[in-house]
């Protein structure tokens, strides 16, 4: 009887230990997944910089959600993908006005929902434009905060607040 009890206790300990180890593996996988999501957003940002630096405003805008609800907040508020695109095209009419864009001090914060799935993120950072001409847009340096949403089309910007 004592031997059976000992085997039962040992079996329970092995099962519980396995579950705990499994949870550790799941947690490690979750952390790796979060790092992958942050890396995916950083890749989209790198694509934005590359598009900007080749004076490709439509390519730069590919990172924005193509929606009438997408919003840009700067000195004014522009609502809607098309309006934001037109704003960029009006303010930056030449490659010289666009210059060379760099981002720095990027902070990607993933926002898991109540189900634990990350569908939203907030990114903050600094921008700098090195350029030889200025059009409507006079500012060469500033900060930004971006609200991102992940959908079937990947990570897209829903709200851009740049100042």
Secondary structure, DSSP 8 states (H G I E B T S, - for coil): -HHHHHHHHHHHHHHHHHHHHHHHHHHHHHHHHHHHHHHHHHHHHHHHHHHHHTT-HHHHHTTB--STT-EEESSSEEESHHHHHHHHHHH--SHHHH-EEEEEEEEEEEEE-TTS-EEEEEEEEEEEEE-S--SS----EEEEEEEEEEETTEEEEEEEEE-
